[in-house]
Amino acid sequence: MHVNDERDQLIDRISTTQRDLGRLITRHHHSPLFDSNLTMRQLKVVLLLSCQDSASGQDLAHHLGVGLATVTGIVDRLVAHGLVTRREDPHDRRVRRIQLTPRGRALTEQISDAGLADFRRLLQRLDTPTLHDLAAVLAKLHTAAGALATGH
């Protein structure tokens, strides 16, 4: 077997296992994600904003692959839900910055905390040597993700 074929097969197997794990965990857990009544695009905006202090409508339109008018409607509904606010950009008064409200930040933390709790319950079922191995692999994944994010 060629090295690249073996790597591709392993990557496929890992990807399939990760997807299946997500499905198993989701099937047996009720997440705040499902209680939010947000559309997929609204949720994407909330999650994007959870990773940064604020974003312009143009930034959000770019990330979502939609027009500014669509983003305006999405943001209007998120404002009505009390999850985001608009404010004037201090560097350019023509630009409105969108940011999470405390309620929006709380929602993203609840979603994240629920996922982490599920992951911890899963990890508690593993023996200590396996946890050591997993910690080493995750450290390598973290390094690779950092390099990918910085373009190295």
PyRosetta script that sets phi, psi and omega in degrees:
from pyrosetta import init, pose_from_sequence

init()
pose = pose_from_sequence("MHVNDERDQLIDRISTTQRDLGRLITRHHHSPLFDSNLTMRQLKVVLLLSCQDSASGQDLAHHLGVGLATVTGIVDRLVAHGLVTRREDPHDRRVRRIQLTPRGRALTEQISDAGLADFRRLLQRLDTPTLHDLAAVLAKLHTAAGALATGH")
pose.set_psi(1, 135.7)
pose.set_omega(1, 178.8)
pose.set_phi(2, -70.8)
pose.set_psi(2, 144.1)
pose.set_omega(2, -177.2)
pose.set_phi(3, -56.7)
pose.set_psi(3, -44.7)
pose.set_omega(3, -179.7)
pose.set_phi(4, -65.1)
pose.set_psi(4, -36.1)
pose.set_omega(4, 176.7)
pose.set_phi(5, -63.6)
pose.set_psi(5, -43.0)
pose.set_omega(5, 179.5)
pose.set_phi(6, -63.5)
pose.set_psi(6, -44.0)
pose.set_omega(6, 179.3)
pose.set_phi(7, -62.6)
pose.set_psi(7, -44.4)
pose.set_omega(7, 179.4)
pose.set_phi(8, -62.1)
pose.set_psi(8, -41.0)
pose.set_omega(8, 178.8)
pose.set_phi(9, -65.1)
pose.set_psi(9, -41.5)
pose.set_omega(9, 178.4)
pose.set_phi(10, -64.9)
pose.set_psi(10, -42.7)
pose.set_omega(10, 178.4)
pose.set_phi(11, -62.3)
pose.set_psi(11, -41.7)
pose.set_omega(11, 177.0)
pose.set_phi(12, -61.6)
pose.set_psi(12, -44.5)
pose.set_omega(12, -179.1)
pose.set_phi(13, -64.0)
pose.set_psi(13, -42.8)
pose.set_omega(13, 178.7)
pose.set_phi(14, -64.4)
pose.set_psi(14, -44.1)
pose.set_omega(14, 179.8)
pose.set_phi(15, -61.6)
pose.set_psi(15, -43.6)
pose.set_omega(15, 178.9)
pose.set_phi(16, -63.8)
pose.set_psi(16, -42.8)
pose.set_omega(16, 179.0)
pose.set_phi(17, -63.3)
pose.set_psi(17, -42.1)
pose.set_omega(17, 179.3)
pose.set_phi(18, -62.6)
pose.set_psi(18, -44.6)
pose.set_omega(18, 178.0)
pose.set_phi(19, -60.8)
pose.set_psi(19, -45.8)
pose.set_omega(19, -179.4)
pose.set_phi(20, -63.8)
pose.set_psi(20, -39.0)
pose.set_omega(20, 176.7)
pose.set_phi(21, -61.2)
pose.set_psi(21, -44.2)
pose.set_omega(21, 178.3)
pose.set_phi(22, -59.6)
pose.set_psi(22, -41.7)
pose.set_omega(22, 179.5)
pose.set_phi(23, -66.2)
pose.set_psi(23, -42.4)
pose.set_omega(23, 179.7)
pose.set_phi(24, -63.1)
pose.set_psi(24, -44.8)
pose.set_omega(24, -179.1)
pose.set_phi(25, -66.1)
pose.set_psi(25, -43.6)
pose.set_omega(25, -179.2)
pose.set_phi(26, -63.8)
pose.set_psi(26, -37.3)
pose.set_omega(26, -177.9)
pose.set_phi(27, -64.7)
pose.set_psi(27, -30.2)
pose.set_omega(27, -174.1)
pose.set_phi(28, -110.3)
pose.set_psi(28, 17.9)
pose.set_omega(28, -179.7)
pose.set_phi(29, -144.0)
pose.set_psi(29, 142.1)
pose.set_omega(29, 176.7)
pose.set_phi(30, -100.8)
pose.set_psi(30, 112.0)
pose.set_omega(30, -175.7)
pose.set_phi(31, -93.8)
pose.set_psi(31, 148.1)
pose.set_omega(31, 172.8)
pose.set_phi(32, -59.6)
pose.set_psi(32, -20.6)
pose.set_omega(32, 177.1)
pose.set_phi(33, -57.2)
pose.set_psi(33, -39.1)
pose.set_omega(33, -177.5)
pose.set_phi(34, -80.5)
pose.set_psi(34, -16.0)
pose.set_omega(34, 178.4)
pose.set_phi(35, -89.0)
pose.set_psi(35, -7.1)
pose.set_omega(35, -169.9)
pose.set_phi(36, -76.5)
pose.set_psi(36, -21.7)
pose.set_omega(36, -176.9)
pose.set_phi(37, 58.6)
pose.set_psi(37, 27.5)
pose.set_omega(37, 178.0)
pose.set_phi(38, -95.3)
pose.set_psi(38, 147.5)
pose.set_omega(38, 171.9)
pose.set_phi(39, -74.0)
pose.set_psi(39, 167.9)
pose.set_omega(39, 179.7)
pose.set_phi(40, -60.4)
pose.set_psi(40, -43.0)
pose.set_omega(40, -179.5)
pose.set_phi(41, -66.8)
pose.set_psi(41, -39.4)
pose.set_omega(41, 177.5)
pose.set_phi(42, -62.9)
pose.set_psi(42, -43.5)
pose.set_omega(42, 178.6)
pose.set_phi(43, -62.1)
pose.set_psi(43, -41.2)
pose.set_omega(43, 178.1)
pose.set_phi(44, -59.9)
pose.set_psi(44, -42.6)
pose.set_omega(44, 178.8)
pose.set_phi(45, -62.1)
pose.set_psi(45, -46.2)
pose.set_omega(45, 180.0)
pose.set_phi(46, -60.1)
pose.set_psi(46, -44.7)
pose.set_omega(46, -179.4)
pose.set_phi(47, -68.5)
pose.set_psi(47, -37.9)
pose.set_omega(47, 175.3)
pose.set_phi(48, -60.7)
pose.set_psi(48, -44.5)
pose.set_omega(48, -178.7)
pose.set_phi(49, -69.0)
pose.set_psi(49, -24.2)
pose.set_omega(49, 179.0)
pose.set_phi(50, -70.6)
pose.set_psi(50, -17.7)
pose.set_omega(50, -178.8)
pose.set_phi(51, -95.3)
pose.set_psi(51, -3.9)
pose.set_omega(51, -179.4)
pose.set_phi(52, -149.5)
pose.set_psi(52, 163.8)
pose.set_omega(52, -176.9)
pose.set_phi(53, -66.3)
pose.set_psi(53, -45.3)
pose.set_omega(53, -179.6)
pose.set_phi(54, -161.1)
pose.set_psi(54, 171.0)
pose.set_omega(54, 177.8)
pose.set_phi(55, -148.4)
pose.set_psi(55, 152.7)
pose.set_omega(55, 173.9)
pose.set_phi(56, -83.8)
pose.set_psi(56, 164.2)
pose.set_omega(56, 175.0)
pose.set_phi(57, -59.2)
pose.set_psi(57, -38.7)
pose.set_omega(57, 178.4)
pose.set_phi(58, -61.1)
pose.set_psi(58, -43.6)
pose.set_omega(58, 178.6)
pose.set_phi(59, -59.1)
pose.set_psi(59, -47.0)
pose.set_omega(59, -178.8)
pose.set_phi(60, -65.0)
pose.set_psi(60, -41.3)
pose.set_omega(60, 178.5)
pose.set_phi(61, -59.7)
pose.set_psi(61, -43.0)
pose.set_omega(61, 179.1)
pose.set_phi(62, -61.7)
pose.set_psi(62, -48.0)
pose.set_omega(62, -178.2)
pose.set_phi(63, -65.7)
pose.set_psi(63, -34.6)
pose.set_omega(63, -178.6)
pose.set_phi(64, -86.8)
pose.set_psi(64, -17.0)
pose.set_omega(64, -177.4)
pose.set_phi(65, 71.5)
pose.set_psi(65, 36.3)
pose.set_omega(65, -179.6)
pose.set_phi(66, -131.2)
pose.set_psi(66, 173.1)
pose.set_omega(66, 178.6)
pose.set_phi(67, -81.6)
pose.set_psi(67, 164.7)
pose.set_omega(67, -179.0)
pose.set_phi(68, -61.8)
pose.set_psi(68, -36.1)
pose.set_omega(68, 179.0)
pose.set_phi(69, -62.6)
pose.set_psi(69, -38.8)
pose.set_omega(69, 177.8)
pose.set_phi(70, -64.8)
pose.set_psi(70, -43.2)
pose.set_omega(70, 178.7)
pose.set_phi(71, -62.1)
pose.set_psi(71, -40.2)
pose.set_omega(71, 179.4)
pose.set_phi(72, -57.9)
pose.set_psi(72, -44.9)
pose.set_omega(72, 178.4)
pose.set_phi(73, -63.7)
pose.set_psi(73, -42.1)
pose.set_omega(73, 178.7)
pose.set_phi(74, -61.9)
pose.set_psi(74, -48.0)
pose.set_omega(74, -178.2)
pose.set_phi(75, -65.1)
pose.set_psi(75, -39.2)
pose.set_omega(75, 177.1)
pose.set_phi(76, -55.5)
pose.set_psi(76, -44.9)
pose.set_omega(76, -179.3)
pose.set_phi(77, -69.1)
pose.set_psi(77, -36.2)
pose.set_omega(77, 177.3)
pose.set_phi(78, -68.2)
pose.set_psi(78, -35.5)
pose.set_omega(78, 174.7)
pose.set_phi(79, -63.0)
pose.set_psi(79, -44.3)
pose.set_omega(79, 179.7)
pose.set_phi(80, -61.6)
pose.set_psi(80, -32.8)
pose.set_omega(80, 176.7)
pose.set_phi(81, -77.5)
pose.set_psi(81, -9.5)
pose.set_omega(81, -178.7)
pose.set_phi(82, 78.2)
pose.set_psi(82, 20.4)
pose.set_omega(82, -176.1)
pose.set_phi(83, -96.3)
pose.set_psi(83, -25.3)
pose.set_omega(83, 179.2)
pose.set_phi(84, -137.1)
pose.set_psi(84, 161.7)
pose.set_omega(84, 173.1)
pose.set_phi(85, -129.7)
pose.set_psi(85, 161.2)
pose.set_omega(85, 172.9)
pose.set_phi(86, -111.4)
pose.set_psi(86, 143.2)
pose.set_omega(86, 174.2)
pose.set_phi(87, -145.8)
pose.set_psi(87, 159.7)
pose.set_omega(87, 179.7)
pose.set_phi(88, -72.2)
pose.set_psi(88, 138.5)
pose.set_omega(88, 175.8)
pose.set_phi(89, -70.8)
pose.set_psi(89, 125.9)
pose.set_omega(89, -177.9)
pose.set_phi(90, -65.1)
pose.set_psi(90, -19.6)
pose.set_omega(90, -178.2)
pose.set_phi(91, -97.9)
pose.set_psi(91, -16.9)
pose.set_omega(91, -179.2)
pose.set_phi(92, -152.1)
pose.set_psi(92, 102.3)
pose.set_omega(92, -174.1)
pose.set_phi(93, -63.5)
pose.set_psi(93, -15.9)
pose.set_omega(93, 178.2)
pose.set_phi(94, -76.5)
pose.set_psi(94, -18.5)
pose.set_omega(94, -175.2)
pose.set_phi(95, -99.6)
pose.set_psi(95, 134.6)
pose.set_omega(95, 174.5)
pose.set_phi(96, -102.3)
pose.set_psi(96, 130.5)
pose.set_omega(96, 178.0)
pose.set_phi(97, -97.1)
pose.set_psi(97, 139.0)
pose.set_omega(97, 177.7)
pose.set_phi(98, -109.0)
pose.set_psi(98, 134.4)
pose.set_omega(98, 178.2)
pose.set_phi(99, -144.2)
pose.set_psi(99, 159.1)
pose.set_omega(99, 179.7)
pose.set_phi(100, -71.0)
pose.set_psi(100, 145.0)
pose.set_omega(100, 170.1)
pose.set_phi(101, -84.4)
pose.set_psi(101, 170.9)
pose.set_omega(101, 173.6)
pose.set_phi(102, -55.6)
pose.set_psi(102, -36.3)
pose.set_omega(102, 177.6)
pose.set_phi(103, -65.3)
pose.set_psi(103, -40.7)
pose.set_omega(103, 177.5)
pose.set_phi(104, -65.5)
pose.set_psi(104, -41.9)
pose.set_omega(104, 178.4)
pose.set_phi(105, -64.8)
pose.set_psi(105, -39.4)
pose.set_omega(105, 178.9)
pose.set_phi(106, -62.6)
pose.set_psi(106, -40.1)
pose.set_omega(106, 178.6)
pose.set_phi(107, -61.2)
pose.set_psi(107, -46.6)
pose.set_omega(107, -178.9)
pose.set_phi(108, -65.2)
pose.set_psi(108, -35.6)
pose.set_omega(108, 177.9)
pose.set_phi(109, -68.4)
pose.set_psi(109, -38.4)
pose.set_omega(109, 177.9)
pose.set_phi(110, -63.7)
pose.set_psi(110, -42.5)
pose.set_omega(110, 179.3)
pose.set_phi(111, -63.3)
pose.set_psi(111, -46.8)
pose.set_omega(111, -179.9)
pose.set_phi(112, -64.7)
pose.set_psi(112, -45.2)
pose.set_omega(112, -179.4)
pose.set_phi(113, -61.6)
pose.set_psi(113, -39.2)
pose.set_omega(113, 179.2)
pose.set_phi(114, -63.9)
pose.set_psi(114, -43.2)
pose.set_omega(114, 178.3)
pose.set_phi(115, -63.5)
pose.set_psi(115, -41.5)
pose.set_omega(115, 179.0)
pose.set_phi(116, -66.1)
pose.set_psi(116, -38.4)
pose.set_omega(116, 178.8)
pose.set_phi(117, -63.1)
pose.set_psi(117, -42.5)
pose.set_omega(117, 177.2)
pose.set_phi(118, -61.5)
pose.set_psi(118, -44.1)
pose.set_omega(118, -179.3)
pose.set_phi(119, -63.6)
pose.set_psi(119, -41.9)
pose.set_omega(119, 178.5)
pose.set_phi(120, -62.7)
pose.set_psi(120, -41.3)
pose.set_omega(120, 178.1)
pose.set_phi(121, -61.5)
pose.set_psi(121, -38.0)
pose.set_omega(121, 177.9)
pose.set_phi(122, -67.4)
pose.set_psi(122, -46.1)
pose.set_omega(122, -179.2)
pose.set_phi(123, -62.4)
pose.set_psi(123, -33.2)
pose.set_omega(123, -179.4)
pose.set_phi(124, -64.4)
pose.set_psi(124, -15.9)
pose.set_omega(124, 179.1)
pose.set_phi(125, -87.2)
pose.set_psi(125, -4.3)
pose.set_omega(125, -179.0)
pose.set_phi(126, -96.0)
pose.set_psi(126, 149.8)
pose.set_omega(126, 177.1)
pose.set_phi(127, -77.7)
pose.set_psi(127, 165.1)
pose.set_omega(127, -174.7)
pose.set_phi(128, -61.2)
pose.set_psi(128, -45.1)
pose.set_omega(128, 177.9)
pose.set_phi(129, -59.5)
pose.set_psi(129, -38.5)
pose.set_omega(129, 178.4)
pose.set_phi(130, -66.2)
pose.set_psi(130, -39.0)
pose.set_omega(130, 177.1)
pose.set_phi(131, -62.8)
pose.set_psi(131, -38.9)
pose.set_omega(131, 175.8)
pose.set_phi(132, -61.5)
pose.set_psi(132, -45.8)
pose.set_omega(132, 179.1)
pose.set_phi(133, -61.6)
pose.set_psi(133, -45.2)
pose.set_omega(133, -179.2)
pose.set_phi(134, -63.7)
pose.set_psi(134, -40.8)
pose.set_omega(134, 178.2)
pose.set_phi(135, -60.6)
pose.set_psi(135, -40.5)
pose.set_omega(135, 178.9)
pose.set_phi(136, -66.3)
pose.set_psi(136, -43.1)
pose.set_omega(136, 179.9)
pose.set_phi(137, -65.7)
pose.set_psi(137, -43.8)
pose.set_omega(137, 179.5)
pose.set_phi(138, -63.6)
pose.set_psi(138, -35.4)
pose.set_omega(138, 176.3)
pose.set_phi(139, -62.8)
pose.set_psi(139, -40.5)
pose.set_omega(139, 177.7)
pose.set_phi(140, -67.2)
pose.set_psi(140, -39.9)
pose.set_omega(140, 176.7)
pose.set_phi(141, -62.4)
pose.set_psi(141, -41.1)
pose.set_omega(141, 179.4)
pose.set_phi(142, -61.9)
pose.set_psi(142, -44.3)
pose.set_omega(142, 177.9)
pose.set_phi(143, -62.6)
pose.set_psi(143, -45.0)
pose.set_omega(143, 179.3)
pose.set_phi(144, -63.5)
pose.set_psi(144, -40.3)
pose.set_omega(144, 178.8)
pose.set_phi(145, -65.0)
pose.set_psi(145, -39.5)
pose.set_omega(145, 176.7)
pose.set_phi(146, -63.0)
pose.set_psi(146, -41.8)
pose.set_omega(146, 178.4)
pose.set_phi(147, -66.3)
pose.set_psi(147, -39.0)
pose.set_omega(147, 178.3)
pose.set_phi(148, -64.0)
pose.set_psi(148, -42.6)
pose.set_omega(148, -178.7)
pose.set_phi(149, -65.7)
pose.set_psi(149, -31.4)
pose.set_omega(149, -179.2)
pose.set_phi(150, -94.9)
pose.set_psi(150, 0.8)
pose.set_omega(150, 176.9)
pose.set_phi(151, 81.0)
pose.set_psi(151, 19.8)
pose.set_omega(151, 178.8)
pose.set_phi(152, -96.3)
pose.dump_pdb("model.pdb")
